[in-house]
Amino acid sequence: MKYAFPDNFWWGSASSALQTEGAREGETTWDYWFAREPNRFHNGVGPQQTSTFYQNWKTDIQLLKQLNHNSFRTSISWARLIPDGIGEVNPEAVDFYNQVIDELNEQGITPFITLFHFDMPMAMQELGGWENRDVVDAYARYAQICFELFGDRVLHWFTFNEPIVPVEGGYLYDFHYPNVVDFRRAATVAYHTVLAHAKAVQAYRAGHYAGEIGIVLNLTPSYPRSQNPVDVKAAHIADLMFNRSFLDPVLRGEYPADLVALLKSYDQLPACKPEDGFLIAEGKIDLLGVNYYQPRRVKCRDSAVNPQAPFMPEWFFDNYEMPGRKMNPYRGWEIYEPGIYDILVNLRDNYGNPRCFISENGMGVENEQRFIENGQINDHYRIEFISEHLTWLHKGISEGCNCLGYHMWTFIDNWSWCNAYKNRYGFIQLDLETQQRTIKKSGEWFAATALNNSFEKE
């Protein structure tokens, strides 16, 4: 069967500055954390050891062209552009990003640019990071500088990538710096991130730029174990906390009333100002990026909560391991292709069918060298992963969902937060010793799919 996609569909991949560029003048939280706790990083490999995009951007863009990308998402490093987060702009960074943007456009590859992809400048974190409203203002200034410098050639902007992840990692579950476990502080970080997003949108609108602005959210559909009301309620609360806490403000301009009521009843609401509501309402976006990797399976709690325990989301639900689920054993994530369809249908039916695209979808696999055949990695599993997701994506589009493209994570094997190079995600194999790039079978398959704007499947 042939699956054809709409004209002008965006085919491409996604990456980030911190994971690809290499060392920078401005220190980030990742540099700071790695210098102090290298044991928290796989094989002690830190954020300096990347795929050297800062040196090899021109040849890498040629490879993007070879993969028939018509679009590519990466980010600007706040710490590279403004090393202390708030002071002077680094002219070398301006030159670098200008060259990258100009080369992408020249090669017919539309740049999609994210302003914040987990890379908080350490100078800003020392002020309290997203807990401090001064940092919100510093971010808004940084965003405005980016618009002024690059807004004539970048027509697709994204304020944040996966803003729930720094909340979870840094303030709930201790897998990002500053390694805090405190729900109230997490709620403040999430709230201030929404305010920062809205201020950036406000600045973009005020500048009357020619393009559009959005945000990239990692949406994890919350599926209840059963239709028993207690399981359904558990899944609803998980959805409120991990999806709708960002989805509703950016698409509806307000928070879900039942989330606000829930947090208020447990005295967990962040401090807000009277004018915040007007600001949040102005943060409604033009384009939503959807990162989809895995579903969230939820059941009601099997045991009572200790009333003396610190407040946490898990007061309201337990995770549920569905029997027979398909897994990526290297990442420990369930593979559930219909989830991509369910996300699109939810956006269509409950959020007015916003303009959106799949901004990340990917499969990390360990030790891919064992799949080398005739000098090339035959990652047939990745081709199957993509084609199955695209099949469900196609179904959503055929039923009226307003999805405009598909970007894979990622273009080239790159450094991945605490996992370093444990799992590889790229269309292109990276040899860490030589920095040699070799296209994998999945890269060839994707290039043909993008060229034909379609693929065939039995």
C-alpha positions as a printed Julia matrix, in Angstrom:
458×3 Matrix{Float64}:
   0.0    0.0    0.0
   1.24   3.51  -0.83
   1.04   6.29   1.77
   1.24   9.7    0.11
   1.48  12.91   2.11
   0.15  16.42   1.42
   2.05  18.79  -0.86
   4.75  20.85   0.87
   4.91  18.37   3.77
   7.9   19.08   6.03
  10.4   16.22   5.93
  13.42  16.6    8.17
  15.03  15.97  11.51
  15.71  17.72  14.8
  18.76  18.41  16.92
  19.91  20.93  19.52
  22.81  23.3   20.02
  24.11  21.78  23.23
  24.03  18.23  21.89
  25.83  18.96  18.63
  27.93  22.12  18.68
  30.6   21.43  21.29
  32.35  23.78  23.71
  31.19  27.36  24.09
  32.35  30.44  25.94
  29.33  30.59  28.22
  28.94  27.86  30.86
  25.64  25.97  31.03
  24.15  23.97  33.88
  25.31  20.85  32.03
  28.94  21.98  31.95
  28.78  22.88  35.63
  27.1   19.62  36.68
  29.43  17.44  34.61
  32.52  19.13  36.08
  31.31  18.23  39.57
  29.55  14.89  39.09
  30.9   13.16  35.96
  29.75   9.86  37.46
  26.14  10.89  36.71
  26.93  10.71  32.97
  27.21   7.5   30.94
  30.88   6.44  30.7
  31.82   9.84  32.13
  31.22  11.52  28.76
  30.15  15.14  29.1
  28.66  17.86  26.91
  31.98  18.88  25.34
  32.15  15.63  23.32
  29.55  16.28  20.64
  29.18  15.76  16.91
  31.22  18.96  16.29
  28.55  20.85  14.36
  30.31  24.09  15.29
  33.26  23.04  13.1
  31.45  20.89  10.53
  28.2   22.76   9.95
  28.76  23.23   6.23
  29.42  19.57   5.43
  26.63  18.51   7.82
  24.17  20.71   5.95
  25.32  19.04   2.73
  24.41  15.73   4.35
  20.99  17.11   5.26
  20.6   17.97   1.58
  21.67  14.44   0.67
  18.93  13.11   2.98
  16.42  15.26   1.03
  15.48  17.34   4.04
  13.33  20.34   3.16
  13.39  21.5    6.83
  15.61  21.09   9.87
  15.12  22.06  13.51
  17.98  23.01  15.76
  18.41  25.51  18.57
  20.38  28.6   19.44
  22.49  28.29  22.56
  21.59  31.11  24.93
  24.96  30.61  26.66
  26.88  30.83  23.37
  25.04  33.94  22.17
  25.03  35.75  25.55
  27.62  33.97  27.74
  26.36  35.37  31.05
  22.71  35.22  29.97
  22.01  38.94  30.28
  25.03  40.97  29.12
  26.91  41.48  25.88
  26.15  39.51  22.72
  29.03  37.31  21.51
  29.8   38.42  17.91
  31.41  35.05  17.06
  28.14  33.31  17.95
  26.21  35.76  15.75
  28.54  34.97  12.84
  28.16  31.23  13.4
  24.36  31.24  13.54
  24.16  33.61  10.58
  26.28  31.23   8.5
  24.2   28.2    9.52
  20.88  29.94   8.79
  22.08  31.34   5.47
  23.49  27.99   4.34
  20.3   26.12   5.26
  18.2   28.6    3.29
  20.6   28.5    0.35
  20.32  24.71   0.22
  16.51  24.87   0.26
  16.29  23.58   3.84
  13.91  25.69   5.93
  15.38  26.44   9.37
  13.18  25.78  12.39
  14.84  27.44  15.37
  14.28  26.68  19.06
  15.32  29.27  21.65
  15.69  27.0   24.69
  16.54  23.3   24.57
  17.43  22.47  28.22
  20.58  24.65  28.13
  20.22  27.14  30.97
  23.24  29.47  31.24
  24.86  28.77  34.6
  24.89  32.48  35.41
  21.09  32.43  35.16
  20.81  29.26  37.25
  22.89  30.94  39.97
  20.11  33.55  40.18
  17.6   30.74  40.75
  16.91  29.72  37.17
  13.21  29.58  36.29
  12.32  30.07  39.95
  13.37  33.72  39.56
  11.24  36.14  37.55
  14.38  38.13  36.71
  15.48  35.13  34.66
  12.12  35.19  32.89
  12.87  38.79  31.87
  16.43  37.89  30.84
  15.06  35.11  28.61
  12.55  37.52  27.03
  15.44  39.88  26.22
  17.46  36.99  24.74
  14.47  35.98  22.6
  14.03  39.51  21.32
  17.72  39.71  20.41
  17.39  36.47  18.43
  14.35  37.79  16.57
  16.17  41.01  15.72
  19.33  39.21  14.57
  17.8   36.33  12.62
  14.06  36.99  12.24
  14.41  38.18   8.65
  15.55  34.67   7.57
  14.02  32.36  10.18
  10.28  32.0    9.68
   9.58  29.23  12.21
  10.48  29.92  15.86
   9.91  27.81  18.97
  10.23  29.25  22.46
  10.98  26.0   24.3
  11.66  22.35  23.6
   9.89  19.95  25.99
   9.51  22.43  28.87
   8.06  19.75  31.15
  11.39  17.87  31.09
  13.48  20.41  33.06
  10.57  20.54  35.52
  10.57  16.77  35.95
  14.32  16.3   35.72
  15.51  19.29  37.71
  12.78  19.66  40.35
  10.89  16.36  40.74
  12.89  13.26  39.82
  16.59  14.25  40.03
  17.82  13.52  36.51
  18.76  17.11  35.53
  20.61  19.81  37.46
  19.87  21.35  40.0
  18.71  17.93  41.28
  15.91  19.25  43.47
  12.96  17.11  44.6
  10.25  19.58  45.59
   6.83  19.82  43.94
   6.13  23.43  44.9
   9.42  24.56  43.38
   8.69  22.41  40.33
   5.31  24.1   39.93
   6.98  27.52  40.14
   9.52  26.55  37.47
   6.72  25.31  35.18
   4.65  28.45  35.76
   7.53  30.83  35.13
   8.43  28.89  31.98
   4.92  29.56  30.67
   5.37  33.25  31.52
   8.75  33.29  29.72
   7.15  31.65  26.69
   4.36  34.23  26.68
   6.82  37.13  26.94
   8.75  35.78  23.94
   5.52  35.43  21.93
   4.6   38.98  22.94
   7.99  40.28  21.73
   7.64  38.41  18.45
   4.19  39.83  17.8
   5.38  43.34  18.65
   8.19  43.04  16.1
   5.75  42.23  13.25
   8.07  39.57  11.86
   7.1   37.7    8.73
   7.09  34.22  10.22
   5.38  32.34  13.03
   6.11  31.33  16.6
   5.27  28.23  18.55
   6.52  25.77  21.13
   7.59  22.12  21.09
   5.88  19.88  23.65
   6.57  16.21  24.33
   3.08  14.79  24.61
   2.65  11.43  26.33
  -0.93  10.22  25.93
  -2.21   8.99  29.3
  -4.01   5.67  28.91
  -5.93   4.25  31.91
  -5.49   0.59  32.78
  -9.27   0.14  32.52
 -12.43   2.15  32.17
 -13.07   1.83  35.89
 -13.67   5.41  37.13
 -10.71   5.29  39.53
  -8.3    4.37  36.71
  -9.84   6.97  34.41
  -9.45   9.63  37.1
  -5.81   8.63  37.66
  -5.06   8.97  33.94
  -6.86  12.32  33.83
  -4.68  13.74  36.62
  -1.51  12.45  34.95
  -2.64  14.12  31.73
  -3.31  17.39  33.55
   0.11  17.46  35.16
   2.33  16.23  32.35
   0.53  17.32  29.17
  -2.12  19.95  29.79
  -0.02  22.03  32.21
   1.68  23.38  29.06
  -0.73  22.42  26.28
  -3.68  24.44  27.59
  -1.81  27.71  28.23
  -0.17  27.75  24.79
  -3.29  26.73  22.82
  -6.1   28.14  24.97
  -4.31  30.92  26.81
  -5.3   29.57  30.23
  -4.7   26.7   32.63
  -7.18  23.82  33.06
  -9.55  24.76  35.87
  -9.4   21.29  37.42
  -5.57  21.38  37.56
  -5.7   24.73  39.34
  -8.35  23.44  41.76
  -6.34  20.28  42.48
  -3.11  22.12  43.26
  -4.95  24.76  45.28
  -6.6   22.09  47.43
  -3.14  20.78  48.37
  -1.61  24.27  48.76
   0.79  23.7   45.86
  -0.05  26.65  43.59
   2.9   28.87  42.63
   2.79  32.56  43.5
   1.2   34.6   40.74
   0.58  38.25  40.01
  -2.75  39.78  38.89
  -1.35  40.67  35.46
  -0.07  37.13  34.77
  -3.4   35.99  33.35
  -3.32  38.65  30.65
   0.25  37.72  29.74
  -0.53  33.99  29.53
  -3.51  34.75  27.27
  -1.12  36.52  24.88
   1.1   33.42  24.64
  -1.17  31.54  22.24
   0.9   30.07  19.43
   0.82  29.8   15.64
   2.42  26.34  15.36
   2.75  23.4   17.76
   5.67  21.0   17.57
   4.8   17.55  18.97
   7.54  15.26  20.24
   6.24  11.72  20.6
   8.26   8.79  21.91
   6.1    6.75  24.28
   2.69   6.57  25.95
   2.0    6.9   29.67
   0.05   3.95  31.1
  -1.68   4.74  34.36
  -3.71   3.0   37.06
  -5.12   4.09  40.39
  -2.84   3.71  43.37
  -2.8    0.29  45.01
  -1.85   1.7   48.39
  -2.73   4.73  50.48
  -0.49   7.78  50.49
   1.54   8.48  53.59
   0.15  11.88  54.65
   3.6   12.8   56.03
   5.3   12.18  52.67
   6.2   15.16  50.46
   3.55  16.02  47.87
   4.28  14.38  44.5
   2.28  13.57  41.32
   2.35   9.91  42.31
  -0.06  10.68  45.14
  -2.76  10.28  42.47
  -1.67   7.41  40.22
   0.72   4.53  39.67
   2.4    3.61  36.44
   0.95   0.53  34.78
   2.94  -1.99  32.73
   0.54  -3.24  30.09
   0.96  -6.97  29.4
   2.29  -7.73  25.93
   3.51  -4.22  25.27
   6.2   -3.7   22.63
   9.4   -2.28  24.09
  12.6   -0.58  23.07
  14.78  -2.49  25.57
  17.74  -0.13  25.2
  15.77   2.93  26.31
  13.22   1.15  28.49
  10.36   2.8   26.61
   7.19   1.29  25.21
   6.75   1.56  21.44
   3.12   2.35  20.71
   2.6    3.72  17.23
  -1.15   4.55  17.53
  -0.24   7.13  20.19
   0.83   9.54  17.45
  -2.66   9.28  15.94
  -4.37   9.69  19.32
  -2.41  12.91  19.96
  -3.49  14.38  16.62
  -7.13  13.41  17.14
  -7.09  14.98  20.62
  -5.7   18.22  19.15
  -8.32  18.15  16.39
 -11.3   17.41  18.62
 -10.42  19.3   21.8
  -8.11  22.15  20.76
  -9.54  23.46  17.51
  -7.24  21.45  15.21
  -4.16  23.72  15.48
  -1.41  23.8   12.89
   1.11  21.25  14.14
   3.84  18.89  13.06
   5.72  15.97  14.56
   8.88  17.69  15.71
  10.54  14.58  17.16
  10.03  10.84  16.98
  12.9    8.45  17.3
  14.42   5.18  18.4
  17.69   4.93  20.33
  19.58   1.65  20.02
  22.73   0.54  21.81
  25.8   -0.88  20.06
  24.56  -0.41  16.51
  27.96  -1.44  15.15
  26.81  -5.07  15.36
  24.43  -4.29  12.49
  27.17  -3.14  10.07
  26.9   -4.81   6.67
  29.35  -3.83   3.92
  30.47  -0.8    5.9
  26.96   0.51   6.62
  24.62   0.12   9.59
  21.53  -1.78   8.44
  19.08  -0.32  10.97
  16.0   -2.06   9.59
  14.39  -1.71  13.05
  14.5    2.1   12.7
  12.94   1.95   9.23
  10.14  -0.2   10.67
   9.74   2.21  13.6
   9.41   5.23  11.3
   7.12   3.58   8.76
   4.73   2.31  11.46
   4.49   5.77  13.03
   4.06   7.4    9.63
   1.22   4.97   8.87
  -0.7    6.22  11.93
   0.29   9.81  11.18
  -1.1    9.39   7.66
  -4.36   8.06   9.11
  -4.68  11.19  11.28
  -4.06  13.49   8.33
  -6.57  11.58   6.18
  -9.14  12.19   8.94
  -8.62  15.94   8.93
  -5.84  16.45  11.49
  -3.81  19.56  10.68
  -0.34  17.96  10.78
   2.14  19.62   8.41
   5.3   17.56   8.76
   7.48  14.92  10.36
  10.92  15.47  11.87
  12.94  12.54  13.16
  15.25  12.63  16.16
  17.92  12.88  14.95
  20.09  13.77  11.97
  23.38  12.38  13.29
  24.3   10.31  16.34
  24.77  12.96  19.02
  25.46  13.42  22.71
  22.33  12.76  24.73
  22.22  14.33  28.19
  23.11  11.82  30.9
  23.12   8.94  28.39
  25.95  10.44  26.31
  26.4    8.05  23.35
  24.88   4.94  24.97
  21.96   4.89  22.53
  22.3    6.07  18.94
  19.39   7.82  17.21
  20.83   9.21  13.99
  20.19   8.71  10.31
  23.96   9.11  10.11
  26.51   7.09  12.05
  29.15   9.12  13.89
  32.59   7.65  14.56
  33.61   9.39  17.78
  37.33   8.83  17.2
  37.52  10.15  13.64
  34.28  12.19  13.45
  33.59  10.38  10.19
  29.93  10.44   9.11
  28.31   7.45   7.36
  24.68   7.34   6.23
  22.73   4.41   7.7
  20.1    2.4    5.8
  17.39   4.41   7.57
  18.91   7.6    6.17
  18.64   6.23   2.63
  15.06   5.11   3.27
  14.09   8.5    4.68
  15.75  10.33   1.78
  13.67   8.3   -0.69
  10.49   8.88   1.34
  11.11  12.64   1.46
  11.93  12.77  -2.25
   8.75  10.9   -3.2
   6.62  12.5   -0.45
   5.37   8.97   0.12
   6.38   5.42   1.03
   5.07   1.97   0.34
   4.37  -0.78   2.85
   3.05  -4.28   2.48
